[in-house]
Amino acid sequence: MTSVSGKTKNGFTYEGDYERANSDRVTWTATYRQSGHFYGMRHGRVDQLMGVSISDVDDAVKDDIEATWTQPR
């Protein structure tokens, strides 16, 4: 399992973990906070990662974590 963290464009911080589900997919979970207060938790997956570098996988997961929290459903 790999840990990631960051800050969304709307000011929430997140801490998450991801792991490979198979050779071209990762699944992730993240906890979102603002000013140290818990606001929510989400999970998701990123597909089509065959042959992608580890740093690019990190970036893809972080982008998905942000999009899941900031984009309207």
Predicted model as a PDB file, atoms N, CA, C, CB and O in Angstrom, pLDDT in the B-factor column:
MODEL        1                                                                  
ATOM      1  N   MET A   1       0.838  -1.159   0.000  1.00 90.00           N  
ATOM      2  CA  MET A   1       0.000   0.000   0.000  1.00 90.00           C  
ATOM      3  C   MET A   1       0.896   1.239   0.000  1.00 90.00           C  
ATOM      4  CB  MET A   1      -0.960  -0.012   1.210  1.00 90.00           C  
ATOM      5  O   MET A   1       1.942   1.266   0.649  1.00 90.00           O  
ATOM      6  N   THR A   2       0.466   2.258  -0.738  1.00 95.00           N  
ATOM      7  CA  THR A   2       1.233   3.490  -0.856  1.00 95.00           C  
ATOM      8  C   THR A   2       0.405   4.649  -0.319  1.00 95.00           C  
ATOM      9  CB  THR A   2       1.651   3.747  -2.325  1.00 95.00           C  
ATOM     10  O   THR A   2      -0.790   4.742  -0.597  1.00 95.00           O  
ATOM     11  N   SER A   3       1.032   5.523   0.442  1.00 97.00           N  
ATOM     12  CA  SER A   3       0.335   6.677   1.020  1.00 97.00           C  
ATOM     13  C   SER A   3       0.545   7.910   0.159  1.00 97.00           C  
ATOM     14  CB  SER A   3       0.820   6.944   2.457  1.00 97.00           C  
ATOM     15  O   SER A   3       1.612   8.107  -0.422  1.00 97.00           O  
ATOM     16  N   VAL A   4      -0.502   8.746   0.087  1.00 97.00           N  
ATOM     17  CA  VAL A   4      -0.435  10.036  -0.596  1.00 97.00           C  
ATOM     18  C   VAL A   4      -1.146  11.063   0.278  1.00 97.00           C  
ATOM     19  CB  VAL A   4      -1.079   9.966  -2.031  1.00 97.00           C  
ATOM     20  O   VAL A   4      -2.001  10.719   1.094  1.00 97.00           O  
ATOM     21  N   SER A   5      -0.783  12.312   0.098  1.00 97.00           N  
ATOM     22  CA  SER A   5      -1.469  13.395   0.805  1.00 97.00           C  
ATOM     23  C   SER A   5      -1.357  14.651  -0.032  1.00 97.00           C  
ATOM     24  CB  SER A   5      -0.874  13.618   2.232  1.00 97.00           C  
ATOM     25  O   SER A   5      -0.505  14.760  -0.914  1.00 97.00           O  
ATOM     26  N   GLY A   6      -2.230  15.596   0.263  1.00 97.00           N  
ATOM     27  CA  GLY A   6      -2.211  16.833  -0.484  1.00 97.00           C  
ATOM     28  C   GLY A   6      -3.296  17.770  -0.027  1.00 97.00           C  
ATOM     29  O   GLY A   6      -3.923  17.567   1.013  1.00 97.00           O  
ATOM     30  N   LYS A   7      -3.509  18.801  -0.820  1.00 97.00           N  
ATOM     31  CA  LYS A   7      -4.528  19.804  -0.526  1.00 97.00           C  
ATOM     32  C   LYS A   7      -5.336  20.047  -1.790  1.00 97.00           C  
ATOM     33  CB  LYS A   7      -3.890  21.129  -0.004  1.00 97.00           C  
ATOM     34  O   LYS A   7      -4.774  20.243  -2.867  1.00 97.00           O  
ATOM     35  N   THR A   8      -6.646  20.035  -1.655  1.00 96.00           N  
ATOM     36  CA  THR A   8      -7.522  20.254  -2.802  1.00 96.00           C  
ATOM     37  C   THR A   8      -7.613  21.746  -3.117  1.00 96.00           C  
ATOM     38  CB  THR A   8      -8.928  19.672  -2.533  1.00 96.00           C  
ATOM     39  O   THR A   8      -7.256  22.586  -2.292  1.00 96.00           O  
ATOM     40  N   LYS A   9      -8.089  22.062  -4.303  1.00 95.00           N  
ATOM     41  CA  LYS A   9      -8.174  23.464  -4.705  1.00 95.00           C  
ATOM     42  C   LYS A   9      -9.201  24.239  -3.885  1.00 95.00           C  
ATOM     43  CB  LYS A   9      -8.519  23.560  -6.176  1.00 95.00           C  
ATOM     44  O   LYS A   9      -9.184  25.470  -3.885  1.00 95.00           O  
ATOM     45  N   ASN A  10     -10.100  23.534  -3.182  1.00 94.00           N  
ATOM     46  CA  ASN A  10     -11.073  24.240  -2.349  1.00 94.00           C  
ATOM     47  C   ASN A  10     -10.673  24.247  -0.865  1.00 94.00           C  
ATOM     48  CB  ASN A  10     -12.449  23.601  -2.509  1.00 94.00           C  
ATOM     49  O   ASN A  10     -11.507  24.522  -0.002  1.00 94.00           O  
ATOM     50  N   GLY A  11      -9.397  23.945  -0.566  1.00 95.00           N  
ATOM     51  CA  GLY A  11      -8.851  24.151   0.755  1.00 95.00           C  
ATOM     52  C   GLY A  11      -8.898  22.988   1.728  1.00 95.00           C  
ATOM     53  O   GLY A  11      -8.541  23.160   2.894  1.00 95.00           O  
ATOM     54  N   PHE A  12      -9.324  21.820   1.296  1.00 97.00           N  
ATOM     55  CA  PHE A  12      -9.339  20.648   2.168  1.00 97.00           C  
ATOM     56  C   PHE A  12      -8.020  19.898   2.025  1.00 97.00           C  
ATOM     57  CB  PHE A  12     -10.539  19.718   1.833  1.00 97.00           C  
ATOM     58  O   PHE A  12      -7.476  19.796   0.926  1.00 97.00           O  
ATOM     59  N   THR A  13      -7.512  19.378   3.131  1.00 98.00           N  
ATOM     60  CA  THR A  13      -6.358  18.496   3.050  1.00 98.00           C  
ATOM     61  C   THR A  13      -6.864  17.065   2.994  1.00 98.00           C  
ATOM     62  CB  THR A  13      -5.390  18.708   4.257  1.00 98.00           C  
ATOM     63  O   THR A  13      -7.966  16.767   3.456  1.00 98.00           O  
ATOM     64  N   TYR A  14      -6.062  16.193   2.433  1.00 98.00           N  
ATOM     65  CA  TYR A  14      -6.444  14.786   2.390  1.00 98.00           C  
ATOM     66  C   TYR A  14      -5.244  13.909   2.658  1.00 98.00           C  
ATOM     67  CB  TYR A  14      -7.069  14.430   1.041  1.00 98.00           C  
ATOM     68  O   TYR A  14      -4.102  14.266   2.368  1.00 98.00           O  
ATOM     69  N   GLU A  15      -5.535  12.761   3.216  1.00 98.00           N  
ATOM     70  CA  GLU A  15      -4.564  11.696   3.386  1.00 98.00           C  
ATOM     71  C   GLU A  15      -5.194  10.444   2.814  1.00 98.00           C  
ATOM     72  CB  GLU A  15      -4.151  11.507   4.891  1.00 98.00           C  
ATOM     73  O   GLU A  15      -6.345  10.129   3.116  1.00 98.00           O  
ATOM     74  N   GLY A  16      -4.456   9.737   1.999  1.00 97.00           N  
ATOM     75  CA  GLY A  16      -5.014   8.557   1.360  1.00 97.00           C  
ATOM     76  C   GLY A  16      -4.001   7.449   1.187  1.00 97.00           C  
ATOM     77  O   GLY A  16      -2.800   7.627   1.390  1.00 97.00           O  
ATOM     78  N   ASP A  17      -4.522   6.313   0.809  1.00 98.00           N  
ATOM     79  CA  ASP A  17      -3.709   5.132   0.501  1.00 98.00           C  
ATOM     80  C   ASP A  17      -4.222   4.539  -0.793  1.00 98.00           C  
ATOM     81  CB  ASP A  17      -3.753   4.077   1.660  1.00 98.00           C  
ATOM     82  O   ASP A  17      -5.408   4.628  -1.110  1.00 98.00           O  
ATOM     83  N   TYR A  18      -3.313   3.932  -1.534  1.00 97.00           N  
ATOM     84  CA  TYR A  18      -3.747   3.195  -2.719  1.00 97.00           C  
ATOM     85  C   TYR A  18      -2.926   1.934  -2.862  1.00 97.00           C  
ATOM     86  CB  TYR A  18      -3.629   4.060  -3.986  1.00 97.00           C  
ATOM     87  O   TYR A  18      -1.812   1.825  -2.351  1.00 97.00           O  
ATOM     88  N   GLU A  19      -3.511   0.982  -3.573  1.00 97.00           N  
ATOM     89  CA  GLU A  19      -2.791  -0.256  -3.864  1.00 97.00           C  
ATOM     90  C   GLU A  19      -3.228  -0.769  -5.229  1.00 97.00           C  
ATOM     91  CB  GLU A  19      -3.044  -1.329  -2.761  1.00 97.00           C  
ATOM     92  O   GLU A  19      -4.325  -0.480  -5.707  1.00 97.00           O  
ATOM     93  N   ARG A  20      -2.353  -1.523  -5.828  1.00 92.00           N  
ATOM     94  CA  ARG A  20      -2.664  -2.105  -7.142  1.00 92.00           C  
ATOM     95  C   ARG A  20      -3.706  -3.193  -6.981  1.00 92.00           C  
ATOM     96  CB  ARG A  20      -1.390  -2.674  -7.818  1.00 92.00           C  
ATOM     97  O   ARG A  20      -3.551  -4.110  -6.175  1.00 92.00           O  
ATOM     98  N   ALA A  21      -4.774  -3.078  -7.764  1.00 91.00           N  
ATOM     99  CA  ALA A  21      -5.812  -4.107  -7.776  1.00 91.00           C  
ATOM    100  C   ALA A  21      -5.460  -5.186  -8.797  1.00 91.00           C  
ATOM    101  CB  ALA A  21      -7.197  -3.488  -8.094  1.00 91.00           C  
ATOM    102  O   ALA A  21      -5.752  -6.365  -8.594  1.00 91.00           O  
ATOM    103  N   ASN A  22      -4.835  -4.773  -9.887  1.00 89.00           N  
ATOM    104  CA  ASN A  22      -4.265  -5.678 -10.890  1.00 89.00           C  
ATOM    105  C   ASN A  22      -3.198  -4.894 -11.644  1.00 89.00           C  
ATOM    106  CB  ASN A  22      -5.374  -6.242 -11.876  1.00 89.00           C  
ATOM    107  O   ASN A  22      -2.820  -3.805 -11.211  1.00 89.00           O  
ATOM    108  N   SER A  23      -2.713  -5.411 -12.741  1.00 86.00           N  
ATOM    109  CA  SER A  23      -1.558  -4.793 -13.404  1.00 86.00           C  
ATOM    110  C   SER A  23      -1.834  -3.406 -13.992  1.00 86.00           C  
ATOM    111  CB  SER A  23      -1.078  -5.693 -14.496  1.00 86.00           C  
ATOM    112  O   SER A  23      -0.893  -2.646 -14.222  1.00 86.00           O  
ATOM    113  N   ASP A  24      -3.101  -3.060 -14.240  1.00 93.00           N  
ATOM    114  CA  ASP A  24      -3.364  -1.738 -14.814  1.00 93.00           C  
ATOM    115  C   ASP A  24      -4.389  -0.929 -14.018  1.00 93.00           C  
ATOM    116  CB  ASP A  24      -3.844  -1.891 -16.235  1.00 93.00           C  
ATOM    117  O   ASP A  24      -4.967   0.018 -14.553  1.00 93.00           O  
ATOM    118  N   ARG A  25      -4.624  -1.278 -12.761  1.00 96.00           N  
ATOM    119  CA  ARG A  25      -5.628  -0.574 -11.963  1.00 96.00           C  
ATOM    120  C   ARG A  25      -5.155  -0.439 -10.518  1.00 96.00           C  
ATOM    121  CB  ARG A  25      -6.985  -1.313 -12.019  1.00 96.00           C  
ATOM    122  O   ARG A  25      -4.545  -1.351  -9.959  1.00 96.00           O  
ATOM    123  N   VAL A  26      -5.451   0.729  -9.923  1.00 97.00           N  
ATOM    124  CA  VAL A  26      -5.247   0.916  -8.493  1.00 97.00           C  
ATOM    125  C   VAL A  26      -6.572   1.317  -7.860  1.00 97.00           C  
ATOM    126  CB  VAL A  26      -4.150   1.983  -8.215  1.00 97.00           C  
ATOM    127  O   VAL A  26      -7.414   1.946  -8.501  1.00 97.00           O  
ATOM    128  N   THR A  27      -6.745   0.948  -6.603  1.00 98.00           N  
ATOM    129  CA  THR A  27      -7.891   1.411  -5.824  1.00 98.00           C  
ATOM    130  C   THR A  27      -7.346   2.293  -4.707  1.00 98.00           C  
ATOM    131  CB  THR A  27      -8.738   0.202  -5.250  1.00 98.00           C  
ATOM    132  O   THR A  27      -6.244   2.064  -4.206  1.00 98.00           O  
ATOM    133  N   TRP A  28      -8.117   3.291  -4.324  1.00 98.00           N  
ATOM    134  CA  TRP A  28      -7.662   4.225  -3.307  1.00 98.00           C  
ATOM    135  C   TRP A  28      -8.779   4.560  -2.316  1.00 98.00           C  
ATOM    136  CB  TRP A  28      -7.140   5.499  -3.962  1.00 98.00           C  
ATOM    137  O   TRP A  28      -9.961   4.395  -2.618  1.00 98.00           O  
ATOM    138  N   THR A  29      -8.388   5.031  -1.132  1.00 98.00           N  
ATOM    139  CA  THR A  29      -9.284   5.591  -0.128  1.00 98.00           C  
ATOM    140  C   THR A  29      -8.631   6.871   0.385  1.00 98.00           C  
ATOM    141  CB  THR A  29      -9.564   4.566   1.047  1.00 98.00           C  
ATOM    142  O   THR A  29      -7.406   6.966   0.459  1.00 98.00           O  
ATOM    143  N   ALA A  30      -9.459   7.853   0.738  1.00 98.00           N  
ATOM    144  CA  ALA A  30      -8.918   9.118   1.237  1.00 98.00           C  
ATOM    145  C   ALA A  30      -9.838   9.701   2.300  1.00 98.00           C  
ATOM    146  CB  ALA A  30      -8.727  10.123   0.084  1.00 98.00           C  
ATOM    147  O   ALA A  30     -11.058   9.549   2.245  1.00 98.00           O  
ATOM    148  N   THR A  31      -9.225  10.368   3.262  1.00 98.00           N  
ATOM    149  CA  THR A  31      -9.930  11.093   4.307  1.00 98.00           C  
ATOM    150  C   THR A  31      -9.665  12.578   4.102  1.00 98.00           C  
ATOM    151  CB  THR A  31      -9.482  10.625   5.733  1.00 98.00           C  
ATOM    152  O   THR A  31      -8.523  12.991   3.898  1.00 98.00           O  
ATOM    153  N   TYR A  32     -10.726  13.377   4.156  1.00 98.00           N  
ATOM    154  CA  TYR A  32     -10.630  14.815   3.912  1.00 98.00           C  
ATOM    155  C   TYR A  32     -10.850  15.578   5.208  1.00 98.00           C  
ATOM    156  CB  TYR A  32     -11.651  15.260   2.846  1.00 98.00           C  
ATOM    157  O   TYR A  32     -11.723  15.237   6.006  1.00 98.00           O  
ATOM    158  N   ARG A  33     -10.039  16.623   5.407  1.00 98.00           N  
ATOM    159  CA  ARG A  33     -10.139  17.454   6.610  1.00 98.00           C  
ATOM    160  C   ARG A  33      -9.983  18.922   6.220  1.00 98.00           C  
ATOM    161  CB  ARG A  33      -9.061  17.045   7.666  1.00 98.00           C  
ATOM    162  O   ARG A  33      -9.392  19.265   5.196  1.00 98.00           O  
ATOM    163  N   GLN A  34     -10.541  19.772   7.086  1.00 96.00           N  
ATOM    164  CA  GLN A  34     -10.309  21.205   6.944  1.00 96.00           C  
ATOM    165  C   GLN A  34     -10.083  21.763   8.339  1.00 96.00           C  
ATOM    166  CB  GLN A  34     -11.510  21.926   6.221  1.00 96.00           C  
ATOM    167  O   GLN A  34     -10.884  21.540   9.247  1.00 96.00           O  
ATOM    168  N   SER A  35      -8.998  22.481   8.499  1.00 95.00           N  
ATOM    169  CA  SER A  35      -8.595  23.019   9.808  1.00 95.00           C  
ATOM    170  C   SER A  35      -8.546  21.910  10.861  1.00 95.00           C  
ATOM    171  CB  SER A  35      -9.568  24.134  10.258  1.00 95.00           C  
ATOM    172  O   SER A  35      -8.883  22.137  12.023  1.00 95.00           O  
ATOM    173  N   GLY A  36      -8.133  20.727  10.456  1.00 92.00           N  
ATOM    174  CA  GLY A  36      -8.010  19.605  11.374  1.00 92.00           C  
ATOM    175  C   GLY A  36      -9.290  18.853  11.665  1.00 92.00           C  
ATOM    176  O   GLY A  36      -9.261  17.837  12.361  1.00 92.00           O  
ATOM    177  N   HIS A  37     -10.423  19.329  11.146  1.00 97.00           N  
ATOM    178  CA  HIS A  37     -11.718  18.691  11.390  1.00 97.00           C  
ATOM    179  C   HIS A  37     -12.070  17.736  10.250  1.00 97.00           C  
ATOM    180  CB  HIS A  37     -12.824  19.755  11.555  1.00 97.00           C  
ATOM    181  O   HIS A  37     -11.918  18.072   9.076  1.00 97.00           O  
ATOM    182  N   PHE A  38     -12.533  16.566  10.605  1.00 98.00           N  
ATOM    183  CA  PHE A  38     -12.937  15.547   9.633  1.00 98.00           C  
ATOM    184  C   PHE A  38     -14.160  16.030   8.849  1.00 98.00           C  
ATOM    185  CB  PHE A  38     -13.246  14.199  10.345  1.00 98.00           C  
ATOM    186  O   PHE A  38     -15.130  16.511   9.435  1.00 98.00           O  
ATOM    187  N   TYR A  39     -14.105  15.901   7.522  1.00 96.00           N  
ATOM    188  CA  TYR A  39     -15.238  16.277   6.683  1.00 96.00           C  
ATOM    189  C   TYR A  39     -15.786  15.123   5.858  1.00 96.00           C  
ATOM    190  CB  TYR A  39     -14.840  17.391   5.771  1.00 96.00           C  
ATOM    191  O   TYR A  39     -16.935  15.178   5.420  1.00 96.00           O  
ATOM    192  N   GLY A  40     -15.006  14.098   5.639  1.00 97.00           N  
ATOM    193  CA  GLY A  40     -15.534  12.988   4.871  1.00 97.00           C  
ATOM    194  C   GLY A  40     -14.461  12.037   4.393  1.00 97.00           C  
ATOM    195  O   GLY A  40     -13.261  12.250   4.566  1.00 97.00           O  
ATOM    196  N   MET A  41     -14.957  10.974   3.783  1.00 97.00           N  
ATOM    197  CA  MET A  41     -14.084   9.926   3.276  1.00 97.00           C  
ATOM    198  C   MET A  41     -14.627   9.493   1.921  1.00 97.00           C  
ATOM    199  CB  MET A  41     -13.994   8.715   4.272  1.00 97.00           C  
ATOM    200  O   MET A  41     -15.841   9.458   1.721  1.00 97.00           O  
ATOM    201  N   ARG A  42     -13.751   9.169   1.006  1.00 97.00           N  
ATOM    202  CA  ARG A  42     -14.166   8.697  -0.312  1.00 97.00           C  
ATOM    203  C   ARG A  42     -13.230   7.566  -0.728  1.00 97.00           C  
ATOM    204  CB  ARG A  42     -14.153   9.860  -1.368  1.00 97.00           C  
ATOM    205  O   ARG A  42     -12.158   7.380  -0.152  1.00 97.00           O  
ATOM    206  N   HIS A  43     -13.658   6.824  -1.731  1.00 97.00           N  
ATOM    207  CA  HIS A  43     -12.813   5.785  -2.319  1.00 97.00           C  
ATOM    208  C   HIS A  43     -13.050   5.783  -3.823  1.00 97.00           C  
ATOM    209  CB  HIS A  43     -13.115   4.374  -1.694  1.00 97.00           C  
ATOM    210  O   HIS A  43     -14.057   6.299  -4.309  1.00 97.00           O  
ATOM    211  N   GLY A  44     -12.118   5.202  -4.540  1.00 97.00           N  
ATOM    212  CA  GLY A  44     -12.251   5.152  -5.992  1.00 97.00           C  
ATOM    213  C   GLY A  44     -11.204   4.263  -6.609  1.00 97.00           C  
ATOM    214  O   GLY A  44     -10.505   3.513  -5.928  1.00 97.00           O  
ATOM    215  N   ARG A  45     -11.115   4.366  -7.917  1.00 97.00           N  
ATOM    216  CA  ARG A  45     -10.108   3.584  -8.629  1.00 97.00           C  
ATOM    217  C   ARG A  45      -9.659   4.344  -9.862  1.00 97.00           C  
ATOM    218  CB  ARG A  45     -10.656   2.191  -9.018  1.00 97.00           C  
ATOM    219  O   ARG A  45     -10.370   5.201 -10.386  1.00 97.00           O  
ATOM    220  N   VAL A  46      -8.475   4.011 -10.303  1.00 97.00           N  
ATOM    221  CA  VAL A  46      -7.913   4.582 -11.518  1.00 97.00           C  
ATOM    222  C   VAL A  46      -7.520   3.409 -12.404  1.00 97.00           C  
ATOM    223  CB  VAL A  46      -6.681   5.530 -11.213  1.00 97.00           C  
ATOM    224  O   VAL A  46      -6.797   2.509 -11.976  1.00 97.00           O  
ATOM    225  N   ASP A  47      -7.999   3.426 -13.638  1.00 96.00           N  
ATOM    226  CA  ASP A  47      -7.750   2.349 -14.595  1.00 96.00           C  
ATOM    227  C   ASP A  47      -6.709   2.757 -15.637  1.00 96.00           C  
ATOM    228  CB  ASP A  47      -9.054   1.945 -15.287  1.00 96.00           C  
ATOM    229  O   ASP A  47      -6.274   3.908 -15.686  1.00 96.00           O  
ATOM    230  N   GLN A  48      -6.327   1.808 -16.451  1.00 94.00           N  
ATOM    231  CA  GLN A  48      -5.441   1.983 -17.605  1.00 94.00           C  
ATOM    232  C   GLN A  48      -4.070   2.518 -17.214  1.00 94.00           C  
ATOM    233  CB  GLN A  48      -6.077   2.917 -18.608  1.00 94.00           C  
ATOM    234  O   GLN A  48      -3.601   3.512 -17.768  1.00 94.00           O  
ATOM    235  N   LEU A  49      -3.438   1.857 -16.266  1.00 94.00           N  
ATOM    236  CA  LEU A  49      -2.131   2.283 -15.782  1.00 94.00           C  
ATOM    237  C   LEU A  49      -1.003   1.344 -16.189  1.00 94.00           C  
ATOM    238  CB  LEU A  49      -2.162   2.405 -14.291  1.00 94.00           C  
ATOM    239  O   LEU A  49       0.078   1.388 -15.602  1.00 94.00           O  
ATOM    240  N   MET A  50      -1.236   0.507 -17.170  1.00 92.00           N  
ATOM    241  CA  MET A  50      -0.210  -0.429 -17.630  1.00 92.00           C  
ATOM    242  C   MET A  50       1.002   0.336 -18.146  1.00 92.00           C  
ATOM    243  CB  MET A  50      -0.770  -1.359 -18.732  1.00 92.00           C  
ATOM    244  O   MET A  50       0.883   1.167 -19.046  1.00 92.00           O  
ATOM    245  N   GLY A  51       2.164   0.054 -17.576  1.00 91.00           N  
ATOM    246  CA  GLY A  51       3.402   0.671 -18.038  1.00 91.00           C  
ATOM    247  C   GLY A  51       3.622   2.098 -17.567  1.00 91.00           C  
ATOM    248  O   GLY A  51       4.551   2.757 -18.034  1.00 91.00           O  
ATOM    249  N   VAL A  52       2.793   2.594 -16.653  1.00 92.00           N  
ATOM    250  CA  VAL A  52       2.918   3.965 -16.163  1.00 92.00           C  
ATOM    251  C   VAL A  52       3.901   3.988 -14.992  1.00 92.00           C  
ATOM    252  CB  VAL A  52       1.530   4.536 -15.734  1.00 92.00           C  
ATOM    253  O   VAL A  52       3.886   3.088 -14.152  1.00 92.00           O  
ATOM    254  N   SER A  53       4.749   5.008 -14.935  1.00 93.00           N  
ATOM    255  CA  SER A  53       5.738   5.104 -13.861  1.00 93.00           C  
ATOM    256  C   SER A  53       5.065   5.321 -12.507  1.00 93.00           C  
ATOM    257  CB  SER A  53       6.724   6.244 -14.145  1.00 93.00           C  
ATOM    258  O   SER A  53       3.915   5.755 -12.438  1.00 93.00           O  
ATOM    259  N   ILE A  54       5.785   5.019 -11.444  1.00 91.00           N  
ATOM    260  CA  ILE A  54       5.242   5.172 -10.091  1.00 91.00           C  
ATOM    261  C   ILE A  54       4.861   6.622  -9.807  1.00 91.00           C  
ATOM    262  CB  ILE A  54       6.258   4.686  -9.051  1.00 91.00           C  
ATOM    263  O   ILE A  54       3.811   6.873  -9.215  1.00 91.00           O  
ATOM    264  N   SER A  55       5.681   7.569 -10.211  1.00 94.00           N  
ATOM    265  CA  SER A  55       5.349   8.980  -9.958  1.00 94.00           C  
ATOM    266  C   SER A  55       4.107   9.405 -10.735  1.00 94.00           C  
ATOM    267  CB  SER A  55       6.532   9.886 -10.333  1.00 94.00           C  
ATOM    268  O   SER A  55       3.323  10.221 -10.252  1.00 94.00           O  
ATOM    269  N   ASP A  56       3.922   8.852 -11.947  1.00 95.00           N  
ATOM    270  CA  ASP A  56       2.720   9.168 -12.716  1.00 95.00           C  
ATOM    271  C   ASP A  56       1.479   8.525 -12.101  1.00 95.00           C  
ATOM    272  CB  ASP A  56       2.882   8.708 -14.163  1.00 95.00           C  
ATOM    273  O   ASP A  56       0.387   9.090 -12.170  1.00 95.00           O  
ATOM    274  N   VAL A  57       1.645   7.339 -11.497  1.00 95.00           N  
ATOM    275  CA  VAL A  57       0.524   6.713 -10.785  1.00 95.00           C  
ATOM    276  C   VAL A  57       0.146   7.572  -9.593  1.00 95.00           C  
ATOM    277  CB  VAL A  57       0.883   5.270 -10.327  1.00 95.00           C  
ATOM    278  O   VAL A  57      -1.039   7.811  -9.359  1.00 95.00           O  
ATOM    279  N   ASP A  58       1.135   8.046  -8.826  1.00 96.00           N  
ATOM    280  CA  ASP A  58       0.864   8.949  -7.703  1.00 96.00           C  
ATOM    281  C   ASP A  58       0.072  10.168  -8.166  1.00 96.00           C  
ATOM    282  CB  ASP A  58       2.179   9.394  -7.040  1.00 96.00           C  
ATOM    283  O   ASP A  58      -0.920  10.547  -7.543  1.00 96.00           O  
ATOM    284  N   ASP A  59       0.516  10.779  -9.262  1.00 97.00           N  
ATOM    285  CA  ASP A  59      -0.169  11.962  -9.787  1.00 97.00           C  
ATOM    286  C   ASP A  59      -1.596  11.644 -10.215  1.00 97.00           C  
ATOM    287  CB  ASP A  59       0.606  12.539 -10.964  1.00 97.00           C  
ATOM    288  O   ASP A  59      -2.508  12.428  -9.953  1.00 97.00           O  
ATOM    289  N   ALA A  60      -1.797  10.514 -10.866  1.00 97.00           N  
ATOM    290  CA  ALA A  60      -3.138  10.123 -11.304  1.00 97.00           C  
ATOM    291  C   ALA A  60      -4.062   9.892 -10.106  1.00 97.00           C  
ATOM    292  CB  ALA A  60      -3.068   8.853 -12.171  1.00 97.00           C  
ATOM    293  O   ALA A  60      -5.228  10.285 -10.131  1.00 97.00           O  
ATOM    294  N   VAL A  61      -3.543   9.263  -9.073  1.00 98.00           N  
ATOM    295  CA  VAL A  61      -4.342   9.016  -7.867  1.00 98.00           C  
ATOM    296  C   VAL A  61      -4.685  10.345  -7.194  1.00 98.00           C  
ATOM    297  CB  VAL A  61      -3.580   8.084  -6.879  1.00 98.00           C  
ATOM    298  O   VAL A  61      -5.834  10.559  -6.809  1.00 98.00           O  
ATOM    299  N   LYS A  62      -3.715  11.228  -7.048  1.00 97.00           N  
ATOM    300  CA  LYS A  62      -3.977  12.532  -6.433  1.00 97.00           C  
ATOM    301  C   LYS A  62      -5.010  13.322  -7.229  1.00 97.00           C  
ATOM    302  CB  LYS A  62      -2.679  13.337  -6.319  1.00 97.00           C  
ATOM    303  O   LYS A  62      -5.894  13.948  -6.643  1.00 97.00           O  
ATOM    304  N   ASP A  63      -4.911  13.302  -8.548  1.00 97.00           N  
ATOM    305  CA  ASP A  63      -5.896  13.987  -9.393  1.00 97.00           C  
ATOM    306  C   ASP A  63      -7.291  13.413  -9.186  1.00 97.00           C  
ATOM    307  CB  ASP A  63      -5.502  13.881 -10.871  1.00 97.00           C  
ATOM    308  O   ASP A  63      -8.267  14.159  -9.119  1.00 97.00           O  
ATOM    309  N   ASP A  64      -7.387  12.097  -9.085  1.00 97.00           N  
ATOM    310  CA  ASP A  64      -8.692  11.457  -8.900  1.00 97.00           C  
ATOM    311  C   ASP A  64      -9.252  11.760  -7.510  1.00 97.00           C  
ATOM    312  CB  ASP A  64      -8.580   9.933  -9.107  1.00 97.00           C  
ATOM    313  O   ASP A  64     -10.450  11.998  -7.362  1.00 97.00           O  
ATOM    314  N   ILE A  65      -8.396  11.753  -6.503  1.00 98.00           N  
ATOM    315  CA  ILE A  65      -8.834  12.089  -5.146  1.00 98.00           C  
ATOM    316  C   ILE A  65      -9.391  13.513  -5.120  1.00 98.00           C  
ATOM    317  CB  ILE A  65      -7.659  11.943  -4.134  1.00 98.00           C  
ATOM    318  O   ILE A  65     -10.443  13.756  -4.529  1.00 98.00           O  
ATOM    319  N   GLU A  66      -8.708  14.434  -5.744  1.00 97.00           N  
ATOM    320  CA  GLU A  66      -9.195  15.830  -5.787  1.00 97.00           C  
ATOM    321  C   GLU A  66     -10.501  15.929  -6.568  1.00 97.00           C  
ATOM    322  CB  GLU A  66      -8.132  16.758  -6.423  1.00 97.00           C  
ATOM    323  O   GLU A  66     -11.456  16.549  -6.100  1.00 97.00           O  
ATOM    324  N   ALA A  67     -10.551  15.332  -7.736  1.00 96.00           N  
ATOM    325  CA  ALA A  67     -11.747  15.428  -8.575  1.00 96.00           C  
ATOM    326  C   ALA A  67     -12.962  14.845  -7.875  1.00 96.00           C  
ATOM    327  CB  ALA A  67     -11.524  14.716  -9.906  1.00 96.00           C  
ATOM    328  O   ALA A  67     -14.064  15.383  -7.990  1.00 96.00           O  
ATOM    329  N   THR A  68     -12.773  13.754  -7.153  1.00 96.00           N  
ATOM    330  CA  THR A  68     -13.880  13.125  -6.453  1.00 96.00           C  
ATOM    331  C   THR A  68     -14.451  14.054  -5.394  1.00 96.00           C  
ATOM    332  CB  THR A  68     -13.433  11.814  -5.819  1.00 96.00           C  
ATOM    333  O   THR A  68     -15.657  14.033  -5.147  1.00 96.00           O  
ATOM    334  N   TRP A  69     -13.614  14.870  -4.762  1.00 96.00           N  
ATOM    335  CA  TRP A  69     -14.071  15.756  -3.693  1.00 96.00           C  
ATOM    336  C   TRP A  69     -14.590  17.097  -4.227  1.00 96.00           C  
ATOM    337  CB  TRP A  69     -12.939  15.999  -2.707  1.00 96.00           C  
ATOM    338  O   TRP A  69     -15.520  17.666  -3.654  1.00 96.00           O  
ATOM    339  N   THR A  70     -14.008  17.602  -5.304  1.00 94.00           N  
ATOM    340  CA  THR A  70     -14.322  18.970  -5.739  1.00 94.00           C  
ATOM    341  C   THR A  70     -15.314  19.072  -6.885  1.00 94.00           C  
ATOM    342  CB  THR A  70     -13.076  19.651  -6.139  1.00 94.00           C  
ATOM    343  O   THR A  70     -15.937  20.120  -7.052  1.00 94.00           O  
ATOM    344  N   GLN A  71     -15.481  18.036  -7.671  1.00 88.00           N  
ATOM    345  CA  GLN A  71     -16.398  18.126  -8.807  1.00 88.00           C  
ATOM    346  C   GLN A  71     -17.803  17.707  -8.388  1.00 88.00           C  
ATOM    347  CB  GLN A  71     -15.904  17.250  -9.977  1.00 88.00           C  
ATOM    348  O   GLN A  71     -17.981  16.711  -7.687  1.00 88.00           O  
ATOM    349  N   PRO A  72     -18.800  18.477  -8.824  1.00 77.00           N  
ATOM    350  CA  PRO A  72     -20.175  18.110  -8.478  1.00 77.00           C  
ATOM    351  C   PRO A  72     -20.573  16.761  -9.105  1.00 77.00           C  
ATOM    352  CB  PRO A  72     -21.146  19.213  -8.938  1.00 77.00           C  
ATOM    353  O   PRO A  72     -20.089  16.389 -10.175  1.00 77.00           O  
ATOM    354  N   ARG A  73     -21.442  16.063  -8.430  1.00 68.00           N  
ATOM    355  CA  ARG A  73     -21.880  14.765  -8.937  1.00 68.00           C  
ATOM    356  C   ARG A  73     -23.168  14.892  -9.675  1.00 68.00           C  
ATOM    357  CB  ARG A  73     -22.028  13.768  -7.819  1.00 68.00           C  
ATOM    358  O   ARG A  73     -23.693  13.897 -10.176  1.00 68.00           O  
TER     359      ARG A  73                                                      
ENDMDL                                                                          
END                                                                             
